[in-house]
């Protein structure tokens, strides 16, 4: 961005438009927002802003289903390439609602001690896949980062899809 204004370094301002570069440009908050707007677009789930607190470590915030206000939805998002981008199903077993998990470049394990990565096959449902359930038999889903990236590209082109500018701005730099 700085070079675009100054052009001191004589480098191109374009970056290859792919999933990896897109997620590298997003902040962790942007990734949370992206998943929120996807779920809003798809199901009209709405966030409860007051549930975004430090003591909610196993989820980013709580959402409600407009068809059933007693149905709670929780999301957990990890963006990045480090070990901290991994998710563990055991952390969500006691959650009393549907859970959506997104890791942009990490893995999902059953437990923290497990060395075996859950293999997620997005073929049945390209956008997400059921990977487990909570103690109350609520479903736990893994979100396909590629499908979410495609949704963001669609939102960039289609102004009728709600999406914050903090996410859409990056498509100006992606070829």
C-alpha positions in Angstrom: 0.0 0.0 0.0 2.8 2.4 0.9 4.6 1.7 -2.4 1.4 2.4 -4.3 1.6 6.0 -3.1 5.4 6.5 -3.4 6.5 3.9 -5.9 10.0 4.0 -4.4 10.6 0.3 -4.7 9.5 0.0 -8.3 7.5 -3.2 -7.7 4.1 -4.2 -8.9 1.2 -3.5 -6.7 -0.5 -6.7 -7.8 -0.4 -10.0 -5.9 -1.6 -13.4 -7.3 -5.3 -13.8 -6.6 -5.4 -17.0 -4.7 -6.7 -18.3 -1.4 -3.3 -18.3 0.4 -2.5 -14.6 -0.5 -6.1 -13.5 0.3 -6.0 -15.0 3.8 -2.4 -13.7 4.4 -3.8 -10.2 3.8 -6.7 -10.6 6.3 -6.5 -9.8 10.0 -7.9 -12.4 12.4 -10.9 -10.0 12.9 -11.4 -9.8 9.2 -11.6 -13.7 9.1 -14.2 -13.7 11.8 -16.2 -11.1 10.0 -15.9 -13.0 6.7 -17.3 -16.1 8.3 -20.1 -14.1 10.0 -21.2 -12.5 6.8 -21.1 -15.8 5.0 -23.4 -17.4 7.6 -25.6 -14.3 7.5 -25.9 -14.5 3.7 -26.5 -18.2 3.7 -28.8 -18.6 6.8 -29.6 -15.1 8.0 -27.9 -15.9 11.4 -27.3 -12.7 13.4 -24.6 -12.0 15.9 -25.2 -11.1 19.5 -22.5 -8.4 19.9 -22.3 -8.6 23.7 -21.1 -12.2 23.4 -17.8 -11.2 21.9 -15.8 -11.2 25.2 -12.4 -12.4 26.3 -13.9 -15.1 28.5 -15.4 -16.8 25.4 -12.2 -18.5 24.4 -13.8 -21.4 22.6 -15.8 -19.2 20.3 -15.6 -15.7 18.7 -19.2 -14.8 19.5 -22.7 -16.3 19.7 -25.3 -16.0 16.9 -29.0 -16.7 16.7 -31.1 -18.4 14.0 -33.9 -16.0 13.0 -36.2 -19.1 12.5 -35.6 -20.3 16.1 -34.1 -17.8 18.6 -33.4 -20.7 21.0 -31.0 -22.2 18.5 -27.5 -20.9 19.2 -24.7 -20.9 16.7 -21.0 -20.5 17.6 -18.0 -19.9 15.4 -14.3 -20.3 16.0 -11.8 -18.9 13.5 -8.0 -19.3 13.3 -6.1 -17.5 10.6 -2.4 -18.1 9.9 0.3 -20.7 9.4 1.4 -21.4 13.0 0.5 -24.2 15.4 -1.9 -21.6 16.9 -4.0 -22.0 13.7 -5.0 -25.5 14.8 -8.4 -26.4 16.2 -9.4 -29.2 18.6 -12.8 -30.8 18.6 -12.6 -31.6 22.3 -12.9 -27.8 23.0 -16.4 -27.7 21.5 -18.0 -30.9 22.9 -19.6 -29.0 25.8 -20.9 -26.2 23.6 -24.7 -25.9 23.7 -25.3 -25.0 20.0 -24.2 -25.6 16.4 -20.5 -24.9 15.9 -18.7 -23.7 12.7 -14.9 -24.0 12.7 -12.6 -22.3 10.2 -8.9 -22.6 10.1 -7.3 -21.0 7.0 -4.1 -22.9 7.1 -4.2 -25.1 10.2 -5.5 -28.5 11.0 -8.4 -29.9 13.0 -7.6 -32.6 15.6 -9.9 -34.5 17.9 -7.8 -33.7 21.0 -4.7 -31.6 21.8 -2.7 -34.8 22.3 -3.8 -36.3 19.0 -1.2 -36.5 16.3 -3.8 -37.6 13.7 -5.3 -34.8 11.6 -9.0 -35.1 10.9 -9.3 -35.6 7.1 -12.1 -33.4 5.9 -13.7 -34.2 2.6 -15.7 -31.3 1.3 -17.0 -33.2 -1.7 -20.5 -33.9 -0.3 -21.1 -30.2 0.6 -18.4 -27.9 -1.0 -18.9 -25.1 1.6 -18.7 -27.1 4.8 -18.7 -30.6 6.2 -20.0 -32.1 9.4 -17.1 -33.4 11.4 -18.6 -34.1 14.9 -21.2 -33.3 17.4 -21.5 -31.8 20.9 -22.7 -33.6 24.0 -26.2 -32.3 23.2 -26.0 -33.8 19.7 -25.6 -30.4 18.0 -23.5 -30.5 14.8 -19.9 -29.3 14.5 -19.0 -28.2 11.0 -15.7 -27.4 9.3 -15.8 -24.5 6.9 -14.0 -24.9 3.6 -11.6 -22.0 3.4 -11.6 -22.2 -0.5 -15.4 -21.8 -0.6 -15.2 -18.9 1.8 -12.6 -17.2 -0.4 -14.9 -17.8 -3.4 -17.7 -16.2 -1.4 -15.5 -13.1 -0.7 -14.7 -12.8 -4.4 -18.4 -13.0 -5.2 -19.1 -10.3 -2.6 -16.5 -8.1 -4.2 -18.3 -8.3 -7.5 -21.9 -8.2 -6.2 -22.6 -5.1 -4.1 -25.9 -6.7 -2.8 -23.9 -9.0 -0.6 -23.0 -7.4 2.7 -19.3 -7.4 3.4 -17.0 -4.9 5.2 -14.6 -2.8 3.1 -11.8 -4.0 5.3 -12.1 -7.4 3.6 -13.1 -6.2 0.1 -10.2 -3.7 -0.2 -7.7 -6.5 -0.7 -9.1 -7.6 -4.0 -7.8 -4.3 -5.5 -4.3 -5.7 -4.9 -5.0 -9.3 -6.1 -4.6 -10.0 -9.8 
